[in-house]
Amino acid sequence: MTVDLKNRNYLSCSDLNLEEINFIFNLASSIKNNTFNQSYKKTLGLIFEKSSTRTRCSLSAAIFKLGGNCIDLNPKNTQIGRGEPIKDTARVLSRYIDVLAIRTFEQKILEEYVRWSQIPIINSLSDEEHPCQALSDFFTIWEIFGKLSDINLAYVGDSNNVANSLIICASILGVNISIASPKNFEPDDAIVFKAKMINENNTLKVTNNPIEAVESANVIYTDVWTSMGQEEDKEKKDELFKNFCVDQNLISTCKNDPIIMHCLPAYRGKEISDEILEKNQEIIFKQAENRMHIQQALLAAIM
């Protein structure tokens, strides 16, 4: 079966199946190894309602490396920020650009853009998911281990949008995943149900004990405890999450010699110790670099 992703939207990891993800991985690998030579004179638009370093730069670099160009549609400098309806913005932009990457709050905002757009929409982060991040994370794991079967991934920290996408993508790829979060910060039931519907045989474990989560881990992953837009909860969460730091004490309880991953930015001494981040900096910055390669492959596939 030939994989055809042309003009497809990517709002959630569940928008791709196993064959399609493997296609993206192989395409990203050829791009990274300079064996992909196609050029696309296309235009990518960015609508970012939240701060961004890696996502903004990696998407911009990705389209430029494909031979296209990027327009930053900063809401503060466009009519979007003055309240122009999404249905008007989407219909106009569909006549100017070829693909639109949106970083926003509610998932329904992305769905509204899809409703009115004639071009593909990419979720560059919403409160519910961060699907491009998860794709590049599993691509990085695939590169390091040469496989995804029999891999145990432990995520330690807040069950946020990154954790949600990791759960869903792990289910598609058949990666065993454990989530360790404090009580009342576990993954939403809807995400767990969605993952089980995708692959009822995949191992998904949720615990309030980080030691239990990392026991058999090949990969330990963490992210910030306080996501964008939740800054008012920062002090409260710092206290509740203080036993969920990925440090040498936690890693020493693991049976394996796990790699450590972080999607960045990192708050050293909170969700990860400075020592552990620096020991694993090569992997963590490879993970960051792979955002560009995966997004370049995704853009090439859908344009």
C-alpha positions as CSV (number, residue, x, y, z in Angstrom):
1,M,0.0,0.0,0.0
2,T,1.4,3.4,-1.0
3,V,1.4,6.1,1.7
4,D,-0.3,9.3,0.5
5,L,-0.4,12.2,3.1
6,K,-0.9,15.0,0.6
7,N,-3.2,17.7,1.9
8,R,-3.7,15.9,5.2
9,N,-4.2,17.8,8.5
10,Y,-2.1,16.8,11.5
11,L,-3.8,17.9,14.7
12,S,-3.2,14.7,16.8
13,C,-0.8,11.8,16.8
14,S,-3.9,9.7,16.1
15,D,-4.2,11.3,12.7
16,L,-1.4,9.0,11.5
17,N,-1.3,5.2,11.6
18,L,1.7,3.0,12.0
19,E,2.5,2.7,8.3
20,E,2.3,6.5,7.9
21,I,4.5,7.2,10.9
22,N,7.1,4.8,9.7
23,F,6.9,6.5,6.3
24,I,7.6,9.9,8.0
25,F,10.5,8.3,10.0
26,N,12.1,6.9,6.9
27,L,11.6,10.2,5.0
28,A,13.1,12.2,8.0
29,S,16.1,9.8,8.0
30,S,16.8,10.3,4.3
31,I,16.5,14.1,4.8
32,K,18.8,14.0,7.8
33,N,21.3,11.9,5.7
34,N,21.1,14.3,2.7
35,T,19.7,11.6,0.4
36,F,16.4,13.5,-0.2
37,N,16.7,16.0,-3.0
38,Q,13.2,17.2,-3.8
39,S,12.5,21.0,-3.6
40,Y,9.2,22.6,-2.8
41,K,8.5,26.2,-3.6
42,K,5.8,26.4,-1.0
43,T,4.8,28.9,1.8
44,L,4.3,28.0,5.4
45,G,2.3,30.3,7.7
46,L,2.9,30.4,11.4
47,I,0.1,31.5,13.8
48,F,1.7,31.3,17.3
49,E,-0.4,32.4,20.3
50,K,2.1,31.0,22.7
51,S,5.8,31.6,23.1
52,S,8.1,29.3,21.2
53,T,11.8,28.8,20.5
54,R,12.3,25.2,19.1
55,T,8.9,24.9,17.4
56,R,9.1,28.3,15.6
57,C,12.7,27.9,14.6
58,S,12.5,24.2,13.5
59,L,9.4,24.8,11.4
60,S,10.9,27.9,9.8
61,A,14.2,26.1,9.1
62,A,12.3,23.0,7.8
63,I,10.4,24.9,5.1
64,F,13.5,26.9,4.0
65,K,15.5,23.7,3.7
66,L,12.8,22.4,1.4
67,G,13.1,25.4,-0.8
68,G,10.1,27.2,0.5
69,N,9.5,30.2,2.7
70,C,7.8,31.1,5.9
71,I,5.5,33.9,7.0
72,D,5.2,34.6,10.7
73,L,1.6,35.7,11.3
74,N,2.1,37.0,14.8
75,P,-1.4,37.6,16.3
76,K,-0.2,40.9,17.8
77,N,0.7,42.2,14.3
78,T,-2.3,40.8,12.3
79,Q,-6.0,41.2,12.3
80,I,-6.2,37.8,14.1
81,G,-5.2,39.7,17.3
82,R,-8.0,42.2,16.7
83,G,-10.7,39.6,16.7
84,E,-11.1,38.7,13.0
85,P,-13.2,35.5,12.9
86,I,-11.3,32.3,12.2
87,K,-13.5,31.5,9.3
88,D,-12.4,34.7,7.6
89,T,-8.7,34.4,8.4
90,A,-8.7,30.7,7.3
91,R,-10.4,31.4,4.0
92,V,-8.1,34.3,3.2
93,L,-4.9,32.5,4.2
94,S,-5.9,29.5,2.1
95,R,-5.5,31.8,-1.0
96,Y,-2.0,33.0,0.0
97,I,-0.1,30.1,1.6
98,D,0.2,26.3,1.2
99,V,0.2,25.0,4.8
100,L,-0.6,26.6,8.2
101,A,1.1,25.7,11.6
102,I,-0.8,26.8,14.6
103,R,0.3,27.1,18.3
104,T,-2.7,27.8,20.4
105,F,-4.8,26.9,23.5
106,E,-7.9,24.9,22.9
107,Q,-8.0,22.0,20.4
108,K,-11.3,23.3,19.1
109,I,-9.5,26.4,17.7
110,L,-7.5,24.1,15.4
111,E,-10.6,22.3,14.4
112,E,-12.2,25.6,13.5
113,Y,-9.3,26.4,11.2
114,V,-9.6,23.0,9.6
115,R,-13.4,23.6,9.0
116,W,-12.7,26.7,7.0
117,S,-9.3,26.1,5.4
118,Q,-8.5,24.7,2.0
119,I,-4.9,24.0,3.1
120,P,-3.4,21.5,5.6
121,I,-3.3,22.5,9.2
122,I,-0.5,21.4,11.6
123,N,-0.9,21.4,15.4
124,S,2.3,23.1,16.6
125,L,1.1,22.7,20.2
126,S,-2.3,23.0,21.9
127,D,-3.4,22.5,25.5
128,E,-4.4,18.9,24.5
129,E,-1.5,17.7,22.4
130,H,2.0,18.4,21.0
131,P,2.0,15.8,18.2
132,C,5.1,17.1,16.3
133,Q,7.1,16.8,19.5
134,A,6.0,13.2,20.0
135,L,6.9,12.2,16.5
136,S,10.4,13.6,16.8
137,D,10.8,12.0,20.2
138,F,10.0,8.5,19.0
139,F,12.1,9.1,15.9
140,T,15.0,9.9,18.2
141,I,14.4,6.7,20.2
142,W,14.2,4.7,17.0
143,E,17.6,6.2,15.9
144,I,19.3,5.4,19.2
145,F,17.9,1.9,19.7
146,G,17.4,0.9,16.1
147,K,13.9,-0.3,17.0
148,L,10.8,0.6,18.9
149,S,9.6,-2.9,19.8
150,D,10.3,-4.0,23.4
151,I,11.1,-0.4,24.4
152,N,9.8,0.8,27.8
153,L,9.3,4.6,28.1
154,A,8.7,6.2,31.5
155,Y,7.3,9.7,31.6
156,V,7.8,11.4,35.0
157,G,6.0,14.7,35.7
158,D,2.9,16.6,34.8
159,S,0.4,14.8,32.5
160,N,0.4,17.6,30.0
161,N,0.0,18.0,26.3
162,V,3.4,16.3,25.6
163,A,2.5,13.4,27.8
164,N,-0.8,13.0,26.0
165,S,0.8,12.9,22.6
166,L,3.5,10.4,23.9
167,I,0.7,8.1,25.2
168,I,-1.2,8.2,21.9
169,C,1.9,7.8,19.7
170,A,3.2,5.0,21.9
171,S,0.0,3.1,21.5
172,I,0.2,3.4,17.7
173,L,3.9,2.3,17.7
174,G,3.6,-0.4,20.2
175,V,5.9,1.2,22.8
176,N,5.2,0.3,26.4
177,I,4.7,3.5,28.4
178,S,4.4,4.3,32.1
179,I,3.2,7.7,33.4
180,A,4.2,8.9,36.9
181,S,2.4,12.0,38.1
182,P,1.2,13.2,41.5
183,K,-2.4,12.4,42.5
184,N,-4.9,14.5,40.6
185,F,-2.4,15.2,37.9
186,E,-2.7,11.8,36.1
187,P,-3.6,11.6,32.4
188,D,-7.2,12.5,31.4
189,D,-9.4,9.5,31.1
190,A,-10.3,10.5,27.6
191,I,-6.6,10.2,26.5
192,V,-6.2,6.8,28.2
193,F,-9.4,5.6,26.5
194,K,-8.3,6.9,23.1
195,A,-4.9,5.1,23.5
196,K,-6.7,1.8,24.4
197,M,-9.0,2.2,21.5
198,I,-6.0,2.5,19.2
199,N,-4.2,-0.5,20.6
200,E,-5.8,-2.5,23.4
201,N,-2.8,-4.8,23.7
202,N,-0.3,-2.0,24.3
203,T,1.0,-1.6,27.9
204,L,0.0,1.7,29.4
205,K,0.6,2.1,33.1
206,V,-0.4,5.1,35.3
207,T,1.1,5.5,38.7
208,N,1.7,8.1,41.4
209,N,5.1,6.5,42.2
210,P,8.0,7.6,39.9
211,I,10.2,4.7,41.2
212,E,7.6,2.2,40.0
213,A,7.4,3.9,36.6
214,V,11.1,3.9,35.8
215,E,11.8,0.4,37.2
216,S,12.1,-1.3,33.8
217,A,12.6,1.9,31.7
218,N,14.9,2.1,28.6
219,V,13.9,5.8,28.3
220,I,13.0,8.2,31.0
221,Y,11.3,11.4,29.8
222,T,10.3,14.6,31.6
223,D,8.9,18.0,30.9
224,V,8.3,21.2,32.8
225,W,5.8,21.0,35.7
226,T,4.0,24.2,34.8
227,S,2.8,24.6,31.2
228,M,2.3,27.9,29.4
229,G,-0.9,29.5,30.7
230,Q,-0.7,27.8,34.1
231,E,1.8,30.2,35.7
232,E,-0.5,31.0,38.6
233,D,-0.2,27.4,39.7
234,K,3.6,27.4,39.7
235,E,4.4,27.5,43.4
236,K,1.7,25.0,44.2
237,K,2.9,22.6,41.6
238,D,6.6,23.0,42.6
239,E,5.6,21.7,46.0
240,L,3.4,18.9,44.8
241,F,5.9,17.7,42.3
242,K,9.1,17.9,44.4
243,N,9.5,14.1,44.5
244,F,9.2,13.8,40.8
245,C,12.6,15.2,39.8
246,V,14.6,13.1,37.3
247,D,17.9,13.0,39.2
248,Q,20.5,10.4,40.0
249,N,18.5,9.1,43.0
250,L,15.6,8.2,40.8
251,I,17.7,6.8,37.9
252,S,19.7,4.6,40.3
253,T,16.5,2.7,41.0
254,C,16.1,1.6,37.4
255,K,17.2,-1.9,36.3
256,N,18.5,-0.7,33.0
257,D,20.8,2.0,31.9
258,P,18.2,4.4,30.5
259,I,18.6,7.3,28.2
260,I,17.1,10.6,29.5
261,M,14.9,12.8,27.3
262,H,13.5,16.3,27.8
263,C,11.6,18.4,25.2
264,L,13.0,21.7,26.6
265,P,13.0,24.3,27.9
266,A,14.3,22.7,31.2
267,Y,14.1,24.1,34.7
268,R,17.2,22.5,36.2
269,G,16.8,21.5,39.8
270,K,13.1,21.0,39.4
271,E,11.8,18.4,36.9
272,I,15.4,17.4,36.1
273,S,18.7,17.9,37.8
274,D,21.5,19.9,36.2
275,E,23.8,16.9,36.5
276,I,21.5,14.5,34.7
277,L,20.7,17.0,31.9
278,E,24.4,17.6,31.2
279,K,25.2,13.9,31.3
280,N,22.4,13.4,28.6
281,Q,22.8,16.6,26.8
282,E,23.9,14.9,23.5
283,I,20.6,12.9,23.4
284,I,18.4,15.9,24.6
285,F,19.8,18.2,21.9
286,K,19.6,15.4,19.3
287,Q,16.0,15.2,20.3
288,A,15.6,19.0,19.7
289,E,17.4,18.9,16.3
290,N,15.1,16.1,15.2
291,R,12.2,18.4,15.5
292,M,13.4,20.1,12.3
293,H,14.0,16.8,10.4
294,I,10.6,15.3,11.3
295,Q,8.8,18.5,10.5
296,Q,10.6,18.8,7.2
297,A,9.5,15.2,6.4
298,L,5.9,16.0,7.5
299,L,5.8,19.2,5.4
300,A,7.2,17.4,2.4
301,A,4.6,14.6,2.8
302,I,1.5,16.8,3.2
303,M,2.3,19.7,0.7
